[in-house]
Amino acid sequence: MKTQFECIPCIINSYLKLVETSVIPEPQQEVILRQLLQYLSTVDYNQSPPMLGRTLQRMIRESLKDPDPYYQIKQHYNQMMLELYPSFKETVVSSEDSFDTAMRLAIAGNVIDFGAKYQFDIMDSINRVKEHELAIDDSRKLRQDLKHAQTLLYIGDNCGEIVLDKLFLETMEIPQKYFVVRESPVINDITLDDAKMTGIDKIATILTTGDDSPGAVWESASKDFRDQFNKADVIISKGQGNLEGLIDVPHDHIYFLLVTKCDLIGEKIDTLKGDFVVKKGTVI
């Protein structure tokens, strides 16, 4: 998926969100912003948004001399969602369809995203997803594919959200589960440390993309990731960043679970901003 002009506000917004946290000292804020704008004026837009975001986030980290500027934000959302985990678990266990309930909660968790222009309220999204129809609902196909699967590759997205991913994974009886994180910190995307903090490493084998793009990008991902991708019986890809990097990579049983966060992605998969999605298949 190529970067479009509509992607630029999201890219700038991820920087402005960091400014709001006061992580960037005021004297550096304008300097770094000018560096980002200069880069955006000359960059090749034929690359995917996550690839472009990777370079920009590297620039920010280098300028700040900080390998993980979003560390405190990530810790906050992981801890907040871990404290809510028992109540989420009770909701799933007591529901008539634990798989469907856990899946919907996992989708709602996708709103925790500091790389998106539009921010959604997490608890509001959780309450809405319980009652609303999914704009694209291939969940029956997903459930059927999982029944026959020996291996699942679950590609995670953001901190906080990972707690609900864990809850969803716990409803699946599959011999081999792989959970994918980023190789190193980028925005509020999950890493190995987040997987261990939330305990998801206890129920799945942790892999990385081999990359620090804010999304799983086929061109820059490691050979190990690509091998597991090709071998997996079923793939669950969470969030827009992963969709942007994988939507044109063929696989017979890949499912994109996300909240649509921009009109561009909405046009790509025929949804509206704020819609909940379980979509099977790539767009070639």
Secondary structure, DSSP 8 states (H G I E B T S, - for coil): ----GGGHHHHHHHHHHHHHTT-S-HHHHHHHHHHHHHHHTTS-TTS-HHHHHHHHHHHHHHHHT-S-TTHHHHHHHHHHHHHHHHHHHHHHHTSS-HHHHHHHHHHHGGG--TTSSS---HHHHHHHHHHS--SEE-HHHHHHHHHT-SEEEEE--BTTHHHHHHHHHTT---SEEEEEE-SS--TTB--HHHHHHHTGGGTSEEEE-SS-SSS--TTTS-HHHHHHHHH-SEEEEEHHHHHHHHTTS--TTEEEEEE--SHHHHHHHT--TT-EEEEES---
